[in-house]
């Protein structure tokens, strides 16, 4: 698979199940929609930044 800009798209083949308060989940999903993004995309982005910030040298 590839994107228009030439970057390869990694196949997503794993899931992470989270339990959280319904009102927080709903507010997060609605805010993501308002910002024209998805909750999954934002959580994946958070994970990437977290791993980069906490990488072991």
FIBAMI-666951 format. One record per residue (C-alpha): z, y, x; residue number from 0. Coordinates in Angstrom, 2 decimals. Example, Ala and Ser with C-alpha at 12.3 -4.5 7.8 and 13.67 -1.06 7.14 Angstrom:
# residues 2
+---------+---------+---------+-----+
|       z |       y |       x |  nr |
+---------+---------+---------+-----+
|    7.80 |   -4.50 |   12.30 |   0 |
|    7.14 |   -1.06 |   13.67 |   1 |
+---------+---------+---------+-----+
//
This chain:
# residues 57
+---------+---------+---------+-----+
|       z |       y |       x |  nr |
+---------+---------+---------+-----+
|    0.00 |    0.00 |    0.00 |   0 |
|   -0.58 |    3.55 |    1.11 |   1 |
|   -0.08 |    7.05 |   -0.19 |   2 |
|   -2.64 |    9.85 |   -0.24 |   3 |
|   -1.09 |   11.44 |    2.87 |   4 |
|   -1.58 |    8.26 |    4.88 |   5 |
|    2.07 |    7.17 |    5.03 |   6 |
|    2.82 |    3.54 |    4.27 |   7 |
|    4.92 |    2.84 |    1.21 |   8 |
|    7.68 |    0.32 |    1.88 |   9 |
|    7.99 |   -2.41 |   -0.72 |  10 |
|   11.26 |   -2.12 |   -2.59 |  11 |
|   12.63 |   -5.64 |   -2.90 |  12 |
|   16.36 |   -5.23 |   -3.36 |  13 |
|   18.73 |   -3.79 |   -5.94 |  14 |
|   22.12 |   -2.12 |   -5.80 |  15 |
|   24.25 |   -2.31 |   -8.93 |  16 |
|   26.68 |    0.55 |   -9.53 |  17 |
|   29.37 |    0.95 |  -12.14 |  18 |
|   30.12 |    4.51 |  -13.11 |  19 |
|   31.28 |    6.58 |  -16.03 |  20 |
|   28.61 |    6.78 |  -18.76 |  21 |
|   28.92 |   10.55 |  -19.11 |  22 |
|   28.38 |   11.04 |  -15.35 |  23 |
|   25.42 |    8.67 |  -15.36 |  24 |
|   23.85 |   10.40 |  -18.36 |  25 |
|   24.39 |   13.87 |  -16.86 |  26 |
|   22.86 |   12.74 |  -13.55 |  27 |
|   19.80 |   11.21 |  -15.23 |  28 |
|   19.29 |   14.31 |  -17.39 |  29 |
|   19.61 |   16.63 |  -14.38 |  30 |
|   17.07 |   14.54 |  -12.49 |  31 |
|   14.65 |   14.73 |  -15.42 |  32 |
|   15.10 |   18.51 |  -15.58 |  33 |
|   14.26 |   18.67 |  -11.87 |  34 |
|   11.19 |   16.42 |  -12.39 |  35 |
|   12.53 |   13.58 |  -10.29 |  36 |
|   14.12 |   10.22 |  -10.97 |  37 |
|   17.68 |    9.07 |  -10.52 |  38 |
|   16.49 |    6.18 |   -8.35 |  39 |
|   14.52 |    8.50 |   -6.07 |  40 |
|   17.52 |   10.78 |   -5.58 |  41 |
|   19.88 |    7.89 |   -4.86 |  42 |
|   17.40 |    6.40 |   -2.34 |  43 |
|   17.20 |    9.84 |   -0.70 |  44 |
|   20.98 |   10.06 |   -0.53 |  45 |
|   21.16 |    6.64 |    1.11 |  46 |
|   18.51 |    7.60 |    3.70 |  47 |
|   20.34 |   10.83 |    4.60 |  48 |
|   23.69 |    9.04 |    4.73 |  49 |
|   22.32 |    6.35 |    7.07 |  50 |
|   20.68 |    8.96 |    9.29 |  51 |
|   23.85 |   11.07 |    9.45 |  52 |
|   26.00 |    8.04 |   10.24 |  53 |
|   23.64 |    6.16 |   12.54 |  54 |
|   25.15 |    4.43 |   15.52 |  55 |
|   23.63 |    5.42 |   18.84 |  56 |
+---------+---------+---------+-----+
//
